Amino acid sequence: MKALTDQVQLRHGAVLQNRIVQSPMLTNSGDREYVTQDTLDYYGARSQSAAMVIVEYTSVSKNGGPSRSWADDRTQLAIFDDSFKPGMTKLATALKKDGHKAILQLVHSGREANYAPQMGRTAEVPSAMDFAWVNYPLHELTEEEVWGIVKDFGRATKRAIECGFDGVEIHGANHYLIQEFFSAYSNKRTDYWGGSLEKRMNFPLEVVKEVLRVVKKAAPADFIVGYRISPEEIHDTVGYTWHESTQLIRAITDQFDLDYIHLSMPQYNGKPADSDKTFAELFAPAIGDQAKEMIVGNLMTEEDMQDALKQTDLVALARATLMDPQIGLKIAEGRGYEIIHEISPAQVKAAHLTPGLVSIFSDPKMEPHLPGRESIYSLHEGVELGEDVIKNGTGSSYNLEDFDD
């Protein structure tokens, strides 16, 4: 029987003190994409939240973000040139101060770089097409530009190594550029980068290849590399199902020696429509026995985590760490009964939530929400709350995929 407190050795030698991981979540704490004191306070408070903390998606290219921002001082983070290294070095140091692993998630946001036009940049996509929710210009990447982004992932990896991170996670989920290339819905190309399923795999495969090339050349032997994927892309259209995505993961794990595969899901025990097995069970054969499987998806309690361990190697927490930044420490020390499961004005301060996070989660329309959210409605910025909203949390809801875990 696996236990949450088990030590776990990854394939290249890195040792995790337990099976708990903090999943990457947008903090909206960047100042024009640079690390701020809010960023450092937030992550420094979470140096004991898990054995491994994955820092939110960080842009590898100038046009790779920002995504989901609403002000210059509330942006996604970036590492597309050396000017970001001083802040990122401070961030890695803050996370590692208690002996746990610090991982930097690397991304190009593709069409989801919705704040890029506000900064005079261009949102980049595999194929020029209309998306109902996009009201800004999109640039179809040339073959040469795609190769340039592949190299950007490698250059960002080298900066992460130099900043002292223990590893990187390649973000191939949540409708960002890597997923856009893999999706039959958003990739209509007929060159090396698109057409058949095999060609739609080329961009993620080339990114993994480049990241590992840099790692083998510049990183310590136990440097960690993971890959995150959304098991399916099914909305009004179908980009891919688990039948295709397991083929991609098998191709990645057959060709490359990754440390883990991270399944991004709204529910940890979710199942596809055409199978009685969970996604974790369906992906296990494709992942194999060398890389570890990690799952995320509404894991809010210690009991949830223990249940999830029946089908995976590592459990990743997200919103639970917003409410209690010491959740991993408490479980490791047998103090699960002390875990804080609701947000409150006092806990907002104690947990060092960034102003951006406070604004998001104090919005009554925010879904998925934090338990206890009614207590922080008054902290929402620039909004007068009607009595029905305060009492019932009514209003049109919206989702931020970066919090679906």
Secondary structure, 3 states (H helix, E strand, C coil): CCCCCCCEECCCCCEECCCEEECCCCCCCEECCECCHHHHHHHHCCCCCCCEEEEEEEECCCCCCCCCCCCCCCECEECCCHHHHHHHHHHHHHHHCCCCEEEEEEECCHHHCCCHHHHCCCEEECCCCCCCCCCCCEEECCHHHHHHHHHHHHHHHHHHHHCCCCEEEEEECCCCHHHHHHCCCCCCCCCCCCCCHHHHCHHHHHHHHHHHHHHHHHCCCCCEEEEEECCCEECCCEEECHHHHHHHHHHHHHHCCCCEEEEECCCCCCCCCCCCCCHHHHHHHHHCCCCEEEEECCCCCHHHHHHHCCCCCEEEECHHHHHCCCHHHHHHCCCHHHCCCCCCHHHHHHCCCCHHHHHHHCCCCEECCCCCHHHHHHHCCCCCCCHHHHHHCCCCCEECHHHCC
